Amino acid sequence: MSVKAYVLVVTDPGATKRVYDALVGIKGVTEVHEVMGPYDIIVELDVPNLVDVPPILSTQIRTVDGIQSTTSLVSFPDA
């Protein structure tokens, strides 16, 4: 059973397209959406285990130039 997580991303002004393009190519990222509101981008991750989420966040997502902040949400497994 895989684990789904959602990452809410705030980007620097004018950096949303560049950040979007960088996030699309990350392994484990299944969807990337530009949105309106307090966040600029929502990223969906689908990984084999919960322990796979933190390394993707710390070494691949949060290091993208133009990201100001992230908020991570892990989905409960289907019952």
N, CA, C, O and CB atoms as a CASP TS submission, in Angstrom:
PFRMAT TS
TARGET T0000
AUTHOR 0000-0000-0000
METHOD Language model
MODEL 1
PARENT N/A
ATOM      1  N   MET     1       0.849  -1.176   0.000  1.00  0.00           N
ATOM      2  CA  MET     1       0.000   0.000   0.000  1.00  0.00           C
ATOM      3  C   MET     1       0.895   1.239   0.000  1.00  0.00           C
ATOM      4  O   MET     1       1.813   1.348   0.812  1.00  0.00           O
ATOM      5  CB  MET     1      -0.966  -0.002   1.226  1.00  0.00           C
ATOM      6  N   SER     2       0.627   2.155  -0.898  1.00  0.00           N
ATOM      7  CA  SER     2       1.448   3.354  -0.983  1.00  0.00           C
ATOM      8  C   SER     2       0.933   4.437  -0.042  1.00  0.00           C
ATOM      9  O   SER     2      -0.174   4.351   0.489  1.00  0.00           O
ATOM     10  CB  SER     2       1.482   3.875  -2.419  1.00  0.00           C
ATOM     11  N   VAL     3       1.757   5.446   0.148  1.00  0.00           N
ATOM     12  CA  VAL     3       1.430   6.589   0.994  1.00  0.00           C
ATOM     13  C   VAL     3       1.308   7.816   0.099  1.00  0.00           C
ATOM     14  O   VAL     3       2.166   8.075  -0.746  1.00  0.00           O
ATOM     15  CB  VAL     3       2.512   6.805   2.111  1.00  0.00           C
ATOM     16  N   LYS     4       0.233   8.562   0.297  1.00  0.00           N
ATOM     17  CA  LYS     4       0.066   9.821  -0.432  1.00  0.00           C
ATOM     18  C   LYS     4       0.311  10.975   0.524  1.00  0.00           C
ATOM     19  O   LYS     4      -0.129  10.960   1.674  1.00  0.00           O
ATOM     20  CB  LYS     4      -1.352   9.923  -1.070  1.00  0.00           C
ATOM     21  N   ALA     5       1.019  11.969   0.024  1.00  0.00           N
ATOM     22  CA  ALA     5       1.257  13.185   0.791  1.00  0.00           C
ATOM     23  C   ALA     5       1.036  14.369  -0.135  1.00  0.00           C
ATOM     24  O   ALA     5       1.210  14.275  -1.350  1.00  0.00           O
ATOM     25  CB  ALA     5       2.697  13.206   1.406  1.00  0.00           C
ATOM     26  N   TYR     6       0.653  15.467   0.459  1.00  0.00           N
ATOM     27  CA  TYR     6       0.413  16.695  -0.296  1.00  0.00           C
ATOM     28  C   TYR     6       1.305  17.776   0.285  1.00  0.00           C
ATOM     29  O   TYR     6       1.413  17.920   1.503  1.00  0.00           O
ATOM     30  CB  TYR     6      -1.096  17.120  -0.248  1.00  0.00           C
ATOM     31  N   VAL     7       1.940  18.529  -0.589  1.00  0.00           N
ATOM     32  CA  VAL     7       2.842  19.592  -0.157  1.00  0.00           C
ATOM     33  C   VAL     7       2.289  20.905  -0.694  1.00  0.00           C
ATOM     34  O   VAL     7       2.143  21.088  -1.903  1.00  0.00           O
ATOM     35  CB  VAL     7       4.318  19.344  -0.653  1.00  0.00           C
ATOM     36  N   LEU     8       1.983  21.816   0.227  1.00  0.00           N
ATOM     37  CA  LEU     8       1.480  23.137  -0.124  1.00  0.00           C
ATOM     38  C   LEU     8       2.685  24.065  -0.185  1.00  0.00           C
ATOM     39  O   LEU     8       3.420  24.195   0.794  1.00  0.00           O
ATOM     40  CB  LEU     8       0.399  23.651   0.909  1.00  0.00           C
ATOM     41  N   VAL     9       2.890  24.703  -1.318  1.00  0.00           N
ATOM     42  CA  VAL     9       4.116  25.453  -1.574  1.00  0.00           C
ATOM     43  C   VAL     9       3.814  26.941  -1.759  1.00  0.00           C
ATOM     44  O   VAL     9       2.903  27.316  -2.498  1.00  0.00           O
ATOM     45  CB  VAL     9       4.835  24.897  -2.815  1.00  0.00           C
ATOM     46  N   VAL    10       4.595  27.777  -1.075  1.00  0.00           N
ATOM     47  CA  VAL    10       4.582  29.221  -1.298  1.00  0.00           C
ATOM     48  C   VAL    10       5.866  29.562  -2.036  1.00  0.00           C
ATOM     49  O   VAL    10       6.959  29.198  -1.601  1.00  0.00           O
ATOM     50  CB  VAL    10       4.457  30.029   0.057  1.00  0.00           C
ATOM     51  N   THR    11       5.727  30.267  -3.159  1.00  0.00           N
ATOM     52  CA  THR    11       6.899  30.615  -3.960  1.00  0.00           C
ATOM     53  C   THR    11       7.222  32.104  -3.841  1.00  0.00           C
ATOM     54  O   THR    11       6.394  32.908  -3.414  1.00  0.00           O
ATOM     55  CB  THR    11       6.672  30.241  -5.430  1.00  0.00           C
ATOM     56  N   ASP    12       8.441  32.441  -4.229  1.00  0.00           N
ATOM     57  CA  ASP    12       8.817  33.847  -4.350  1.00  0.00           C
ATOM     58  C   ASP    12       7.975  34.478  -5.455  1.00  0.00           C
ATOM     59  O   ASP    12       7.578  33.788  -6.393  1.00  0.00           O
ATOM     60  CB  ASP    12      10.347  34.003  -4.649  1.00  0.00           C
ATOM     61  N   PRO    13       7.696  35.779  -5.360  1.00  0.00           N
ATOM     62  CA  PRO    13       6.959  36.443  -6.438  1.00  0.00           C
ATOM     63  C   PRO    13       7.660  36.250  -7.784  1.00  0.00           C
ATOM     64  O   PRO    13       8.866  36.465  -7.907  1.00  0.00           O
ATOM     65  CB  PRO    13       6.804  37.943  -6.134  1.00  0.00           C
ATOM     66  N   GLY    14       6.894  35.845  -8.775  1.00  0.00           N
ATOM     67  CA  GLY    14       7.430  35.645 -10.112  1.00  0.00           C
ATOM     68  C   GLY    14       8.130  34.319 -10.346  1.00  0.00           C
ATOM     69  O   GLY    14       8.597  34.062 -11.455  1.00  0.00           O
ATOM     70  N   ALA    15       8.215  33.463  -9.318  1.00  0.00           N
ATOM     71  CA  ALA    15       8.961  32.207  -9.441  1.00  0.00           C
ATOM     72  C   ALA    15       8.075  30.982  -9.628  1.00  0.00           C
ATOM     73  O   ALA    15       8.587  29.871  -9.764  1.00  0.00           O
ATOM     74  CB  ALA    15       9.815  32.010  -8.229  1.00  0.00           C
ATOM     75  N   THR    16       6.772  31.160  -9.638  1.00  0.00           N
ATOM     76  CA  THR    16       5.866  30.012  -9.633  1.00  0.00           C
ATOM     77  C   THR    16       6.082  29.083 -10.823  1.00  0.00           C
ATOM     78  O   THR    16       6.154  27.868 -10.638  1.00  0.00           O
ATOM     79  CB  THR    16       4.435  30.490  -9.621  1.00  0.00           C
ATOM     80  N   LYS    17       6.186  29.604 -12.009  1.00  0.00           N
ATOM     81  CA  LYS    17       6.360  28.759 -13.203  1.00  0.00           C
ATOM     82  C   LYS    17       7.669  27.980 -13.132  1.00  0.00           C
ATOM     83  O   LYS    17       7.699  26.789 -13.439  1.00  0.00           O
ATOM     84  CB  LYS    17       6.327  29.618 -14.486  1.00  0.00           C
ATOM     85  N   ARG    18       8.743  28.638 -12.732  1.00  0.00           N
ATOM     86  CA  ARG    18      10.051  27.975 -12.620  1.00  0.00           C
ATOM     87  C   ARG    18      10.011  26.860 -11.568  1.00  0.00           C
ATOM     88  O   ARG    18      10.547  25.774 -11.792  1.00  0.00           O
ATOM     89  CB  ARG    18      11.149  29.006 -12.259  1.00  0.00           C
ATOM     90  N   VAL    19       9.379  27.128 -10.428  1.00  0.00           N
ATOM     91  CA  VAL    19       9.253  26.123  -9.369  1.00  0.00           C
ATOM     92  C   VAL    19       8.384  24.963  -9.854  1.00  0.00           C
ATOM     93  O   VAL    19       8.728  23.799  -9.649  1.00  0.00           O
ATOM     94  CB  VAL    19       8.652  26.752  -8.082  1.00  0.00           C
ATOM     95  N   TYR    20       7.276  25.276 -10.487  1.00  0.00           N
ATOM     96  CA  TYR    20       6.380  24.251 -11.035  1.00  0.00           C
ATOM     97  C   TYR    20       7.163  23.307 -11.940  1.00  0.00           C
ATOM     98  O   TYR    20       7.085  22.088 -11.788  1.00  0.00           O
ATOM     99  CB  TYR    20       5.208  24.902 -11.818  1.00  0.00           C
ATOM    100  N   ASP    21       7.914  23.866 -12.875  1.00  0.00           N
ATOM    101  CA  ASP    21       8.678  23.052 -13.825  1.00  0.00           C
ATOM    102  C   ASP    21       9.694  22.159 -13.119  1.00  0.00           C
ATOM    103  O   ASP    21       9.907  21.021 -13.538  1.00  0.00           O
ATOM    104  CB  ASP    21       9.392  23.950 -14.831  1.00  0.00           C
ATOM    105  N   ALA    22      10.317  22.651 -12.063  1.00  0.00           N
ATOM    106  CA  ALA    22      11.302  21.864 -11.316  1.00  0.00           C
ATOM    107  C   ALA    22      10.641  20.725 -10.547  1.00  0.00           C
ATOM    108  O   ALA    22      11.212  19.640 -10.438  1.00  0.00           O
ATOM    109  CB  ALA    22      12.076  22.762 -10.350  1.00  0.00           C
ATOM    110  N   LEU    23       9.451  20.958 -10.017  1.00  0.00           N
ATOM    111  CA  LEU    23       8.764  19.947  -9.207  1.00  0.00           C
ATOM    112  C   LEU    23       8.230  18.793 -10.047  1.00  0.00           C
ATOM    113  O   LEU    23       8.164  17.662  -9.567  1.00  0.00           O
ATOM    114  CB  LEU    23       7.624  20.586  -8.439  1.00  0.00           C
ATOM    115  N   VAL    24       7.853  19.059 -11.275  1.00  0.00           N
ATOM    116  CA  VAL    24       7.268  18.032 -12.139  1.00  0.00           C
ATOM    117  C   VAL    24       8.215  16.854 -12.343  1.00  0.00           C
ATOM    118  O   VAL    24       7.753  15.721 -12.482  1.00  0.00           O
ATOM    119  CB  VAL    24       6.894  18.632 -13.487  1.00  0.00           C
ATOM    120  N   GLY    25       9.504  17.085 -12.366  1.00  0.00           N
ATOM    121  CA  GLY    25      10.452  16.016 -12.659  1.00  0.00           C
ATOM    122  C   GLY    25      10.938  15.205 -11.474  1.00  0.00           C
ATOM    123  O   GLY    25      11.792  14.334 -11.643  1.00  0.00           O
ATOM    124  N   ILE    26      10.424  15.460 -10.279  1.00  0.00           N
ATOM    125  CA  ILE    26      10.914  14.775  -9.081  1.00  0.00           C
ATOM    126  C   ILE    26      10.266  13.399  -8.950  1.00  0.00           C
ATOM    127  O   ILE    26       9.049  13.260  -9.073  1.00  0.00           O
ATOM    128  CB  ILE    26      10.634  15.620  -7.820  1.00  0.00           C
ATOM    129  N   LYS    27      11.093  12.386  -8.699  1.00  0.00           N
ATOM    130  CA  LYS    27      10.587  11.022  -8.508  1.00  0.00           C
ATOM    131  C   LYS    27       9.669  10.984  -7.285  1.00  0.00           C
ATOM    132  O   LYS    27      10.013  11.505  -6.224  1.00  0.00           O
ATOM    133  CB  LYS    27      11.763  10.009  -8.342  1.00  0.00           C
ATOM    134  N   GLY    28       8.510  10.367  -7.444  1.00  0.00           N
ATOM    135  CA  GLY    28       7.522  10.292  -6.373  1.00  0.00           C
ATOM    136  C   GLY    28       6.437  11.344  -6.499  1.00  0.00           C
ATOM    137  O   GLY    28       5.369  11.207  -5.902  1.00  0.00           O
ATOM    138  N   VAL    29       6.696  12.399  -7.274  1.00  0.00           N
ATOM    139  CA  VAL    29       5.693  13.434  -7.504  1.00  0.00           C
ATOM    140  C   VAL    29       4.757  12.949  -8.606  1.00  0.00           C
ATOM    141  O   VAL    29       5.192  12.677  -9.725  1.00  0.00           O
ATOM    142  CB  VAL    29       6.358  14.804  -7.888  1.00  0.00           C
ATOM    143  N   THR    30       3.469  12.842  -8.281  1.00  0.00           N
ATOM    144  CA  THR    30       2.499  12.358  -9.259  1.00  0.00           C
ATOM    145  C   THR    30       1.684  13.477  -9.887  1.00  0.00           C
ATOM    146  O   THR    30       1.212  13.345 -11.016  1.00  0.00           O
ATOM    147  CB  THR    30       1.573  11.369  -8.611  1.00  0.00           C
ATOM    148  N   GLU    31       1.517  14.579  -9.161  1.00  0.00           N
ATOM    149  CA  GLU    31       0.764  15.711  -9.699  1.00  0.00           C
ATOM    150  C   GLU    31       1.321  17.005  -9.136  1.00  0.00           C
ATOM    151  O   GLU    31       1.785  17.056  -7.997  1.00  0.00           O
ATOM    152  CB  GLU    31      -0.743  15.582  -9.374  1.00  0.00           C
ATOM    153  N   VAL    32       1.268  18.051  -9.950  1.00  0.00           N
ATOM    154  CA  VAL    32       1.641  19.398  -9.529  1.00  0.00           C
ATOM    155  C   VAL    32       0.578  20.339 -10.082  1.00  0.00           C
ATOM    156  O   VAL    32       0.265  20.304 -11.272  1.00  0.00           O
ATOM    157  CB  VAL    32       3.093  19.795 -10.031  1.00  0.00           C
ATOM    158  N   HIS    33       0.022  21.183  -9.206  1.00  0.00           N
ATOM    159  CA  HIS    33      -1.030  22.109  -9.626  1.00  0.00           C
ATOM    160  C   HIS    33      -0.713  23.511  -9.130  1.00  0.00           C
ATOM    161  O   HIS    33      -0.386  23.703  -7.959  1.00  0.00           O
ATOM    162  CB  HIS    33      -2.408  21.650  -9.101  1.00  0.00           C
ATOM    163  N   GLU    34      -0.811  24.489 -10.021  1.00  0.00           N
ATOM    164  CA  GLU    34      -0.737  25.887  -9.615  1.00  0.00           C
ATOM    165  C   GLU    34      -2.127  26.281  -9.130  1.00  0.00           C
ATOM    166  O   GLU    34      -3.121  25.996  -9.797  1.00  0.00           O
ATOM    167  CB  GLU    34      -0.246  26.817 -10.795  1.00  0.00           C
ATOM    168  N   VAL    35      -2.201  26.936  -7.970  1.00  0.00           N
ATOM    169  CA  VAL    35      -3.486  27.273  -7.361  1.00  0.00           C
ATOM    170  C   VAL    35      -3.495  28.734  -6.917  1.00  0.00           C
ATOM    171  O   VAL    35      -2.450  29.381  -6.842  1.00  0.00           O
ATOM    172  CB  VAL    35      -3.781  26.345  -6.164  1.00  0.00           C
ATOM    173  N   MET    36      -4.699  29.241  -6.624  1.00  0.00           N
ATOM    174  CA  MET    36      -4.845  30.584  -6.069  1.00  0.00           C
ATOM    175  C   MET    36      -5.160  30.457  -4.588  1.00  0.00           C
ATOM    176  O   MET    36      -5.753  29.468  -4.156  1.00  0.00           O
ATOM    177  CB  MET    36      -5.959  31.392  -6.813  1.00  0.00           C
ATOM    178  N   GLY    37      -4.767  31.448  -3.817  1.00  0.00           N
ATOM    179  CA  GLY    37      -5.007  31.450  -2.386  1.00  0.00           C
ATOM    180  C   GLY    37      -3.704  31.659  -1.650  1.00  0.00           C
ATOM    181  O   GLY    37      -2.763  32.226  -2.206  1.00  0.00           O
ATOM    182  N   PRO    38      -3.630  31.208  -0.400  1.00  0.00           N
ATOM    183  CA  PRO    38      -2.407  31.438   0.379  1.00  0.00           C
ATOM    184  C   PRO    38      -1.213  30.618  -0.105  1.00  0.00           C
ATOM    185  O   PRO    38      -0.074  30.918   0.252  1.00  0.00           O
ATOM    186  CB  PRO    38      -2.666  31.124   1.828  1.00  0.00           C
ATOM    187  N   TYR    39      -1.460  29.597  -0.906  1.00  0.00           N
ATOM    188  CA  TYR    39      -0.388  28.777  -1.474  1.00  0.00           C
ATOM    189  C   TYR    39      -0.376  28.981  -2.984  1.00  0.00           C
ATOM    190  O   TYR    39      -1.386  29.352  -3.582  1.00  0.00           O
ATOM    191  CB  TYR    39      -0.576  27.261  -1.113  1.00  0.00           C
ATOM    192  N   ASP    40       0.767  28.738  -3.582  1.00  0.00           N
ATOM    193  CA  ASP    40       0.915  28.923  -5.024  1.00  0.00           C
ATOM    194  C   ASP    40       0.866  27.612  -5.799  1.00  0.00           C
ATOM    195  O   ASP    40       0.426  27.573  -6.948  1.00  0.00           O
ATOM    196  CB  ASP    40       2.210  29.629  -5.317  1.00  0.00           C
ATOM    197  N   ILE    41       1.326  26.534  -5.154  1.00  0.00           N
ATOM    198  CA  ILE    41       1.409  25.229  -5.809  1.00  0.00           C
ATOM    199  C   ILE    41       1.017  24.146  -4.812  1.00  0.00           C
ATOM    200  O   ILE    41       1.342  24.234  -3.628  1.00  0.00           O
ATOM    201  CB  ILE    41       2.839  24.971  -6.370  1.00  0.00           C
ATOM    202  N   ILE    42       0.315  23.123  -5.300  1.00  0.00           N
ATOM    203  CA  ILE    42       0.065  21.911  -4.515  1.00  0.00           C
ATOM    204  C   ILE    42       0.738  20.756  -5.246  1.00  0.00           C
ATOM    205  O   ILE    42       0.562  20.572  -6.450  1.00  0.00           O
ATOM    206  CB  ILE    42      -1.485  21.646  -4.319  1.00  0.00           C
ATOM    207  N   VAL    43       1.511  19.983  -4.491  1.00  0.00           N
ATOM    208  CA  VAL    43       2.232  18.833  -5.036  1.00  0.00           C
ATOM    209  C   VAL    43       1.666  17.568  -4.406  1.00  0.00           C
ATOM    210  O   VAL    43       1.482  17.509  -3.190  1.00  0.00           O
ATOM    211  CB  VAL    43       3.772  18.948  -4.774  1.00  0.00           C
ATOM    212  N   GLU    44       1.389  16.565  -5.215  1.00  0.00           N
ATOM    213  CA  GLU    44       0.968  15.265  -4.695  1.00  0.00           C
ATOM    214  C   GLU    44       2.130  14.292  -4.820  1.00  0.00           C
ATOM    215  O   GLU    44       2.721  14.142  -5.889  1.00  0.00           O
ATOM    216  CB  GLU    44      -0.289  14.731  -5.451  1.00  0.00           C
ATOM    217  N   LEU    45       2.447  13.636  -3.715  1.00  0.00           N
ATOM    218  CA  LEU    45       3.465  12.586  -3.700  1.00  0.00           C
ATOM    219  C   LEU    45       2.775  11.241  -3.539  1.00  0.00           C
ATOM    220  O   LEU    45       1.770  11.135  -2.836  1.00  0.00           O
ATOM    221  CB  LEU    45       4.502  12.817  -2.558  1.00  0.00           C
ATOM    222  N   ASP    46       3.303  10.231  -4.180  1.00  0.00           N
ATOM    223  CA  ASP    46       2.838   8.856  -3.995  1.00  0.00           C
ATOM    224  C   ASP    46       4.092   8.008  -3.853  1.00  0.00           C
ATOM    225  O   ASP    46       4.820   7.782  -4.820  1.00  0.00           O
ATOM    226  CB  ASP    46       1.918   8.360  -5.202  1.00  0.00           C
ATOM    227  N   VAL    47       4.334   7.541  -2.625  1.00  0.00           N
ATOM    228  CA  VAL    47       5.566   6.807  -2.318  1.00  0.00           C
ATOM    229  C   VAL    47       5.229   5.492  -1.626  1.00  0.00           C
ATOM    230  O   VAL    47       4.138   5.350  -1.074  1.00  0.00           O
ATOM    231  CB  VAL    47       6.508   7.658  -1.429  1.00  0.00           C
ATOM    232  N   PRO    48       6.153   4.525  -1.648  1.00  0.00           N
ATOM    233  CA  PRO    48       5.865   3.218  -1.052  1.00  0.00           C
ATOM    234  C   PRO    48       5.633   3.254   0.458  1.00  0.00           C
ATOM    235  O   PRO    48       4.779   2.531   0.969  1.00  0.00           O
ATOM    236  CB  PRO    48       6.990   2.282  -1.348  1.00  0.00           C
ATOM    237  N   ASN    49       6.388   4.092   1.178  1.00  0.00           N
ATOM    238  CA  ASN    49       6.328   4.088   2.639  1.00  0.00           C
ATOM    239  C   ASN    49       6.397   5.507   3.184  1.00  0.00           C
ATOM    240  O   ASN    49       6.904   6.411   2.520  1.00  0.00           O
ATOM    241  CB  ASN    49       7.465   3.239   3.225  1.00  0.00           C
ATOM    242  N   LEU    50       5.888   5.696   4.390  1.00  0.00           N
ATOM    243  CA  LEU    50       5.927   6.999   5.044  1.00  0.00           C
ATOM    244  C   LEU    50       7.356   7.517   5.185  1.00  0.00           C
ATOM    245  O   LEU    50       7.590   8.720   5.074  1.00  0.00           O
ATOM    246  CB  LEU    50       5.267   6.918   6.412  1.00  0.00           C
ATOM    247  N   VAL    51       8.298   6.632   5.426  1.00  0.00           N
ATOM    248  CA  VAL    51       9.695   7.061   5.604  1.00  0.00           C
ATOM    249  C   VAL    51      10.302   7.623   4.324  1.00  0.00           C
ATOM    250  O   VAL    51      11.369   8.235   4.368  1.00  0.00           O
ATOM    251  CB  VAL    51      10.539   5.897   6.092  1.00  0.00           C
ATOM    252  N   ASP    52       9.644   7.429   3.190  1.00  0.00           N
ATOM    253  CA  ASP    52      10.136   7.976   1.925  1.00  0.00           C
ATOM    254  C   ASP    52       9.804   9.460   1.760  1.00  0.00           C
ATOM    255  O   ASP    52      10.408  10.137   0.929  1.00  0.00           O
ATOM    256  CB  ASP    52       9.554   7.193   0.764  1.00  0.00           C
ATOM    257  N   VAL    53       8.858   9.967   2.535  1.00  0.00           N
ATOM    258  CA  VAL    53       8.420  11.354   2.380  1.00  0.00           C
ATOM    259  C   VAL    53       9.485  12.360   2.838  1.00  0.00           C
ATOM    260  O   VAL    53       9.830  13.248   2.059  1.00  0.00           O
ATOM    261  CB  VAL    53       7.135  11.577   3.162  1.00  0.00           C
ATOM    262  N   PRO    54      10.022  12.266   4.064  1.00  0.00           N
ATOM    263  CA  PRO    54      10.975  13.292   4.513  1.00  0.00           C
ATOM    264  C   PRO    54      12.189  13.506   3.606  1.00  0.00           C
ATOM    265  O   PRO    54      12.567  14.657   3.386  1.00  0.00           O
ATOM    266  CB  PRO    54      11.458  12.937   5.865  1.00  0.00           C
ATOM    267  N   PRO    55      12.821  12.454   3.068  1.00  0.00           N
ATOM    268  CA  PRO    55      13.966  12.720   2.186  1.00  0.00           C
ATOM    269  C   PRO    55      13.587  13.475   0.908  1.00  0.00           C
ATOM    270  O   PRO    55      14.350  14.317   0.433  1.00  0.00           O
ATOM    271  CB  PRO    55      14.632  11.415   1.814  1.00  0.00           C
ATOM    272  N   ILE    56      12.428  13.178   0.362  1.00  0.00           N
ATOM    273  CA  ILE    56      11.984  13.897  -0.836  1.00  0.00           C
ATOM    274  C   ILE    56      11.756  15.366  -0.499  1.00  0.00           C
ATOM    275  O   ILE    56      12.138  16.255  -1.260  1.00  0.00           O
ATOM    276  CB  ILE    56      10.688  13.266  -1.415  1.00  0.00           C
ATOM    277  N   LEU    57      11.134  15.609   0.645  1.00  0.00           N
ATOM    278  CA  LEU    57      10.890  16.989   1.059  1.00  0.00           C
ATOM    279  C   LEU    57      12.193  17.745   1.290  1.00  0.00           C
ATOM    280  O   LEU    57      12.376  18.850   0.780  1.00  0.00           O
ATOM    281  CB  LEU    57      10.044  17.018   2.324  1.00  0.00           C
ATOM    282  N   SER    58      13.090  17.150   2.057  1.00  0.00           N
ATOM    283  CA  SER    58      14.289  17.880   2.474  1.00  0.00           C
ATOM    284  C   SER    58      15.347  18.012   1.393  1.00  0.00           C
ATOM    285  O   SER    58      16.049  19.022   1.347  1.00  0.00           O
ATOM    286  CB  SER    58      14.891  17.211   3.654  1.00  0.00           C
ATOM    287  N   THR    59      15.480  17.023   0.524  1.00  0.00           N
ATOM    288  CA  THR    59      16.572  17.074  -0.450  1.00  0.00           C
ATOM    289  C   THR    59      16.140  17.429  -1.867  1.00  0.00           C
ATOM    290  O   THR    59      16.972  17.814  -2.688  1.00  0.00           O
ATOM    291  CB  THR    59      17.267  15.764  -0.477  1.00  0.00           C
ATOM    292  N   GLN    60      14.840  17.304  -2.164  1.00  0.00           N
ATOM    293  CA  GLN    60      14.413  17.546  -3.540  1.00  0.00           C
ATOM    294  C   GLN    60      13.395  18.673  -3.686  1.00  0.00           C
ATOM    295  O   GLN    60      13.467  19.444  -4.643  1.00  0.00           O
ATOM    296  CB  GLN    60      13.838  16.294  -4.104  1.00  0.00           C
ATOM    297  N   ILE    61      12.461  18.781  -2.764  1.00  0.00           N
ATOM    298  CA  ILE    61      11.432  19.814  -2.905  1.00  0.00           C
ATOM    299  C   ILE    61      11.873  21.120  -2.251  1.00  0.00           C
ATOM    300  O   ILE    61      11.887  22.161  -2.908  1.00  0.00           O
ATOM    301  CB  ILE    61      10.108  19.339  -2.291  1.00  0.00           C
ATOM    302  N   ARG    62      12.226  21.084  -0.991  1.00  0.00           N
ATOM    303  CA  ARG    62      12.567  22.326  -0.280  1.00  0.00           C
ATOM    304  C   ARG    62      13.836  22.994  -0.791  1.00  0.00           C
ATOM    305  O   ARG    62      14.092  24.158  -0.481  1.00  0.00           O
ATOM    306  CB  ARG    62      12.720  22.043   1.186  1.00  0.00           C
ATOM    307  N   THR    63      14.620  22.282  -1.555  1.00  0.00           N
ATOM    308  CA  THR    63      15.852  22.863  -2.092  1.00  0.00           C
ATOM    309  C   THR    63      15.650  23.562  -3.435  1.00  0.00           C
ATOM    310  O   THR    63      16.586  24.162  -3.964  1.00  0.00           O
ATOM    311  CB  THR    63      16.898  21.787  -2.240  1.00  0.00           C
ATOM    312  N   VAL    64      14.447  23.492  -3.990  1.00  0.00           N
ATOM    313  CA  VAL    64      14.173  24.146  -5.273  1.00  0.00           C
ATOM    314  C   VAL    64      14.251  25.661  -5.086  1.00  0.00           C
ATOM    315  O   VAL    64      13.606  26.224  -4.201  1.00  0.00           O
ATOM    316  CB  VAL    64      12.771  23.727  -5.831  1.00  0.00           C
ATOM    317  N   ASP    65      15.041  26.303  -5.923  1.00  0.00           N
ATOM    318  CA  ASP    65      15.189  27.754  -5.862  1.00  0.00           C
ATOM    319  C   ASP    65      13.853  28.423  -6.162  1.00  0.00           C
ATOM    320  O   ASP    65      13.195  28.094  -7.149  1.00  0.00           O
ATOM    321  CB  ASP    65      16.273  28.238  -6.852  1.00  0.00           C
ATOM    322  N   GLY    66      13.459  29.358  -5.312  1.00  0.00           N
ATOM    323  CA  GLY    66      12.205  30.071  -5.497  1.00  0.00           C
ATOM    324  C   GLY    66      11.110  29.649  -4.538  1.00  0.00           C
ATOM    325  O   GLY    66      10.041  30.260  -4.517  1.00  0.00           O
ATOM    326  N   ILE    67      11.354  28.608  -3.737  1.00  0.00           N
ATOM    327  CA  ILE    67      10.370  28.189  -2.738  1.00  0.00           C
ATOM    328  C   ILE    67      10.626  28.952  -1.446  1.00  0.00           C
ATOM    329  O   ILE    67      11.735  28.930  -0.914  1.00  0.00           O
ATOM    330  CB  ILE    67      10.432  26.650  -2.493  1.00  0.00           C
ATOM    331  N   GLN    68       9.595  29.628  -0.945  1.00  0.00           N
ATOM    332  CA  GLN    68       9.686  30.337   0.330  1.00  0.00           C
ATOM    333  C   GLN    68       9.388  29.411   1.502  1.00  0.00           C
ATOM    334  O   GLN    68      10.103  29.413   2.504  1.00  0.00           O
ATOM    335  CB  GLN    68       8.728  31.524   0.348  1.00  0.00           C
ATOM    336  N   SER    69       8.313  28.608   1.367  1.00  0.00           N
ATOM    337  CA  SER    69       7.923  27.725   2.468  1.00  0.00           C
ATOM    338  C   SER    69       7.071  26.579   1.937  1.00  0.00           C
ATOM    339  O   SER    69       6.503  26.648   0.847  1.00  0.00           O
ATOM    340  CB  SER    69       7.153  28.511   3.559  1.00  0.00           C
ATOM    341  N   THR    70       7.000  25.516   2.748  1.00  0.00           N
ATOM    342  CA  THR    70       6.151  24.374   2.425  1.00  0.00           C
ATOM    343  C   THR    70       5.378  23.946   3.663  1.00  0.00           C
ATOM    344  O   THR    70       5.830  24.133   4.793  1.00  0.00           O
ATOM    345  CB  THR    70       6.992  23.198   1.874  1.00  0.00           C
ATOM    346  N   THR    71       4.219  23.376   3.433  1.00  0.00           N
ATOM    347  CA  THR    71       3.426  22.736   4.473  1.00  0.00           C
ATOM    348  C   THR    71       3.086  21.350   3.949  1.00  0.00           C
ATOM    349  O   THR    71       2.572  21.210   2.839  1.00  0.00           O
ATOM    350  CB  THR    71       2.124  23.569   4.834  1.00  0.00           C
ATOM    351  N   SER    72       3.373  20.326   4.744  1.00  0.00           N
ATOM    352  CA  SER    72       3.184  18.948   4.286  1.00  0.00           C
ATOM    353  C   SER    72       2.001  18.300   4.989  1.00  0.00           C
ATOM    354  O   SER    72       1.806  18.465   6.193  1.00  0.00           O
ATOM    355  CB  SER    72       4.455  18.122   4.525  1.00  0.00           C
ATOM    356  N   LEU    73       1.218  17.563   4.217  1.00  0.00           N
ATOM    357  CA  LEU    73       0.059  16.841   4.729  1.00  0.00           C
ATOM    358  C   LEU    73       0.154  15.402   4.257  1.00  0.00           C
ATOM    359  O   LEU    73       0.310  15.147   3.063  1.00  0.00           O
ATOM    360  CB  LEU    73      -1.279  17.499   4.263  1.00  0.00           C
ATOM    361  N   VAL    74       0.061  14.460   5.185  1.00  0.00           N
ATOM    362  CA  VAL    74       0.102  13.044   4.825  1.00  0.00           C
ATOM    363  C   VAL    74      -1.312  12.494   4.944  1.00  0.00           C
ATOM    364  O   VAL    74      -1.974  12.668   5.967  1.00  0.00           O
ATOM    365  CB  VAL    74       1.104  12.244   5.736  1.00  0.00           C
ATOM    366  N   SER    75      -1.761  11.834   3.897  1.00  0.00           N
ATOM    367  CA  SER    75      -3.105  11.283   3.846  1.00  0.00           C
ATOM    368  C   SER    75      -3.187  10.000   4.668  1.00  0.00           C
ATOM    369  O   SER    75      -2.250   9.202   4.684  1.00  0.00           O
ATOM    370  CB  SER    75      -3.523  11.018   2.394  1.00  0.00           C
ATOM    371  N   PHE    76      -4.321   9.808   5.352  1.00  0.00           N
ATOM    372  CA  PHE    76      -4.566   8.548   6.037  1.00  0.00           C
ATOM    373  C   PHE    76      -4.747   7.451   4.994  1.00  0.00           C
ATOM    374  O   PHE    76      -5.283   7.710   3.916  1.00  0.00           O
ATOM    375  CB  PHE    76      -5.810   8.646   6.966  1.00  0.00           C
ATOM    376  N   PRO    77      -4.310   6.230   5.297  1.00  0.00           N
ATOM    377  CA  PRO    77      -4.528   5.144   4.340  1.00  0.00           C
ATOM    378  C   PRO    77      -6.021   4.862   4.193  1.00  0.00           C
ATOM    379  O   PRO    77      -6.810   5.100   5.108  1.00  0.00           O
ATOM    380  CB  PRO    77      -3.781   3.865   4.786  1.00  0.00           C
ATOM    381  N   ASP    78      -6.389   4.349   3.021  1.00  0.00           N
ATOM    382  CA  ASP    78      -7.787   3.981   2.807  1.00  0.00           C
ATOM    383  C   ASP    78      -8.173   2.872   3.770  1.00  0.00           C
ATOM    384  O   ASP    78      -7.394   1.952   4.021  1.00  0.00           O
ATOM    385  CB  ASP    78      -8.028   3.539   1.344  1.00  0.00           C
ATOM    386  N   ALA    79      -9.379   2.968   4.303  1.00  0.00           N
ATOM    387  CA  ALA    79      -9.851   1.968   5.267  1.00  0.00           C
ATOM    388  C   ALA    79     -10.322   0.727   4.558  1.00  0.00           C
ATOM    389  O   ALA    79     -10.756  -0.226   5.205  1.00  0.00           O
ATOM    390  CB  ALA    79     -10.976   2.530   6.130  1.00  0.00           C
TER
END
